[in-house]
Amino acid sequence: MKQIKHEPKPQMAARFEAEARQALAKRSSQGRFLDIAASKDRSWEPVGRLAG
């Protein structure tokens, strides 16, 4: 039976972050609002009917 090789969590997190950054680099300019939303804290999130 094959042994599964596990990756350390910090290394796995770094790999996922690199993959996410690569995927985000390929998006169109319409996704700019996501950058702005990510830079703000949770107090800027819509509430009530605007929350969708």
OpenMM code with the backbone's topology and positions (N, CA, C; nanometers):
from openmm import Vec3, app, unit

residues = "MET LYS GLN ILE LYS HIS GLU PRO LYS PRO GLN MET ALA ALA ARG PHE GLU ALA GLU ALA ARG GLN ALA LEU ALA LYS ARG SER SER GLN GLY ARG PHE LEU ASP ILE ALA ALA SER LYS ASP ARG SER TRP GLU PRO VAL GLY ARG LEU ALA GLY".split()
positions = [
    Vec3(0.0830, -0.1176, 0.0000),
    Vec3(0.0000, 0.0000, 0.0000),
    Vec3(0.0884, 0.1252, 0.0000),
    Vec3(0.0476, 0.2275, -0.0721),
    Vec3(0.1229, 0.3516, -0.0813),
    Vec3(0.1061, 0.4373, 0.0440),
    Vec3(0.2140, 0.4998, 0.0856),
    Vec3(0.2083, 0.5952, 0.1952),
    Vec3(0.1766, 0.7333, 0.1368),
    Vec3(0.0874, 0.8048, 0.2008),
    Vec3(0.0531, 0.9395, 0.1569),
    Vec3(0.1505, 1.0364, 0.2219),
    Vec3(0.2130, 1.1197, 0.1389),
    Vec3(0.3083, 1.2174, 0.1898),
    Vec3(0.2324, 1.3451, 0.2248),
    Vec3(0.2369, 1.3826, 0.3519),
    Vec3(0.1672, 1.5022, 0.3976),
    Vec3(0.2610, 1.6215, 0.3951),
    Vec3(0.2043, 1.7349, 0.3581),
    Vec3(0.2785, 1.8590, 0.3492),
    Vec3(0.2576, 1.9368, 0.4802),
    Vec3(0.3612, 1.9977, 0.5355),
    Vec3(0.3427, 2.0781, 0.6573),
    Vec3(0.2444, 2.1926, 0.6319),
    Vec3(0.1646, 2.2275, 0.7340),
    Vec3(0.0599, 2.3279, 0.7160),
    Vec3(0.1119, 2.4637, 0.6689),
    Vec3(0.2215, 2.5180, 0.7252),
    Vec3(0.2685, 2.6481, 0.6741),
    Vec3(0.3080, 2.6418, 0.5265),
    Vec3(0.3667, 2.5319, 0.4863),
    Vec3(0.4060, 2.5160, 0.3463),
    Vec3(0.2819, 2.5037, 0.2580),
    Vec3(0.1810, 2.4321, 0.3050),
    Vec3(0.0567, 2.4160, 0.2309),
    Vec3(-0.0141, 2.5515, 0.2172),
    Vec3(-0.0164, 2.6298, 0.3251),
    Vec3(-0.0803, 2.7614, 0.3212),
    Vec3(-0.0091, 2.8530, 0.2228),
    Vec3(0.1226, 2.8478, 0.2209),
    Vec3(0.1992, 2.9302, 0.1276),
    Vec3(0.1712, 2.8885, -0.0165),
    Vec3(0.1589, 2.7589, -0.0404),
    Vec3(0.1294, 2.7102, -0.1753),
    Vec3(-0.0093, 2.7554, -0.2206),
    Vec3(-0.1096, 2.7450, -0.1295),
    Vec3(-0.2450, 2.7895, -0.1635),
    Vec3(-0.2483, 2.9394, -0.1911),
    Vec3(-0.1734, 3.0167, -0.1121),
    Vec3(-0.1696, 3.1608, -0.1332),
    Vec3(-0.1076, 3.1938, -0.2683),
    Vec3(-0.0016, 3.1238, -0.3040),
    Vec3(0.0629, 3.1469, -0.4337),
    Vec3(-0.0317, 3.1107, -0.5487),
    Vec3(-0.1064, 3.0016, -0.5335),
    Vec3(-0.2026, 2.9621, -0.6370),
    Vec3(-0.3140, 3.0655, -0.6491),
    Vec3(-0.3599, 3.1183, -0.5355),
    Vec3(-0.4662, 3.2188, -0.5375),
    Vec3(-0.4185, 3.3468, -0.6038),
    Vec3(-0.2962, 3.3883, -0.5711),
    Vec3(-0.2424, 3.5101, -0.6329),
    Vec3(-0.2281, 3.4920, -0.7838),
    Vec3(-0.1881, 3.3733, -0.8261),
    Vec3(-0.1731, 3.3455, -0.9689),
    Vec3(-0.3098, 3.3494, -1.0378),
    Vec3(-0.4109, 3.2933, -0.9737),
    Vec3(-0.5453, 3.2945, -1.0316),
    Vec3(-0.6009, 3.4370, -1.0379),
    Vec3(-0.5725, 3.5172, -0.9340),
    Vec3(-0.6221, 3.6547, -0.9328),
    Vec3(-0.5518, 3.7412, -1.0359),
    Vec3(-0.4284, 3.7091, -1.0683),
    Vec3(-0.3547, 3.7876, -1.1665),
    Vec3(-0.4157, 3.7728, -1.3056),
    Vec3(-0.4855, 3.6648, -1.3310),
    Vec3(-0.5433, 3.6379, -1.4626),
    Vec3(-0.6813, 3.7016, -1.4811),
    Vec3(-0.7385, 3.7581, -1.3758),
    Vec3(-0.8748, 3.8104, -1.3874),
    Vec3(-0.8784, 3.9437, -1.4614),
    Vec3(-0.9977, 3.9840, -1.4995),
    Vec3(-1.0136, 4.1071, -1.5767),
    Vec3(-1.0102, 4.2283, -1.4846),
    Vec3(-1.0126, 4.3454, -1.5451),
    Vec3(-1.0091, 4.4693, -1.4671),
    Vec3(-1.1398, 4.4925, -1.3922),
    Vec3(-1.2446, 4.4195, -1.4256),
    Vec3(-1.3723, 4.4346, -1.3565),
    Vec3(-1.3636, 4.3846, -1.2123),
    Vec3(-1.2652, 4.3028, -1.1831),
    Vec3(-1.2503, 4.2489, -1.0485),
    Vec3(-1.1801, 4.3442, -0.9540),
    Vec3(-1.1585, 4.4670, -0.9953),
    Vec3(-1.0894, 4.5650, -0.9114),
    Vec3(-1.1621, 4.5887, -0.7798),
    Vec3(-1.2956, 4.5823, -0.7814),
    Vec3(-1.3707, 4.6057, -0.6593),
    Vec3(-1.3384, 4.5010, -0.5534),
    Vec3(-1.2937, 4.3823, -0.5941),
    Vec3(-1.2545, 4.2805, -0.4975),
    Vec3(-1.1285, 4.3220, -0.4221),
    Vec3(-1.0366, 4.3874, -0.4921),
    Vec3(-0.9159, 4.4375, -0.4262),
    Vec3(-0.9509, 4.5426, -0.3220),
    Vec3(-1.0420, 4.6308, -0.3570),
    Vec3(-1.0833, 4.7350, -0.2639),
    Vec3(-1.1550, 4.6732, -0.1443),
    Vec3(-1.2422, 4.5767, -0.1705),
    Vec3(-1.3158, 4.5118, -0.0621),
    Vec3(-1.2215, 4.4359, 0.0305),
    Vec3(-1.1202, 4.3743, -0.0243),
    Vec3(-1.0261, 4.2983, 0.0575),
    Vec3(-0.9402, 4.3894, 0.1434),
    Vec3(-0.9198, 4.5138, 0.1002),
    Vec3(-0.8359, 4.6053, 0.1769),
    Vec3(-0.9109, 4.6699, 0.2937),
    Vec3(-1.0428, 4.6652, 0.2923),
    Vec3(-1.1242, 4.7252, 0.3997),
    Vec3(-1.1542, 4.6201, 0.5066),
    Vec3(-1.1937, 4.6655, 0.6237),
    Vec3(-1.2291, 4.5704, 0.7293),
    Vec3(-1.3781, 4.5361, 0.7214),
    Vec3(-1.4243, 4.4522, 0.8126),
    Vec3(-1.5619, 4.4028, 0.8061),
    Vec3(-1.6667, 4.5111, 0.8298),
    Vec3(-1.6301, 4.6222, 0.8901),
    Vec3(-1.7283, 4.7276, 0.9152),
    Vec3(-1.7785, 4.7901, 0.7850),
    Vec3(-1.7078, 4.7696, 0.6748),
    Vec3(-1.7479, 4.8227, 0.5449),
    Vec3(-1.8431, 4.7296, 0.4706),
    Vec3(-1.8677, 4.6115, 0.5233),
    Vec3(-1.9543, 4.5163, 0.4548),
    Vec3(-2.1009, 4.5611, 0.4645),
    Vec3(-2.1793, 4.5377, 0.3594),
    Vec3(-2.3204, 4.5760, 0.3622),
    Vec3(-2.3993, 4.4892, 0.4601),
    Vec3(-2.5045, 4.5471, 0.5139),
    Vec3(-2.5922, 4.4746, 0.6065),
    Vec3(-2.7349, 4.4896, 0.5603),
    Vec3(-2.8236, 4.4096, 0.6131),
    Vec3(-2.9652, 4.4187, 0.5802),
    Vec3(-2.9933, 4.3728, 0.4388),
    Vec3(-3.0746, 4.4510, 0.3676),
    Vec3(-3.1146, 4.4143, 0.2309),
    Vec3(-2.9985, 4.4195, 0.1325),
    Vec3(-2.8985, 4.5019, 0.1613),
    Vec3(-2.7846, 4.5119, 0.0705),
    Vec3(-2.6927, 4.3902, 0.0775),
    Vec3(-2.7017, 4.3133, 0.1835),
    Vec3(-2.6105, 4.2004, 0.2042),
    Vec3(-2.6359, 4.0862, 0.1062),
    Vec3(-2.7499, 4.0829, 0.0455),
    Vec3(-2.7776, 3.9829, -0.0557),
    Vec3(-2.7893, 3.8478, -0.0006),
] * unit.nanometer
topology = app.Topology()
chain = topology.addChain("A")
for resn in residues:
    res = topology.addResidue(resn, chain)
    for name in ("N", "CA", "C"):
        topology.addAtom(name, app.Element.getBySymbol(name[0]), res)
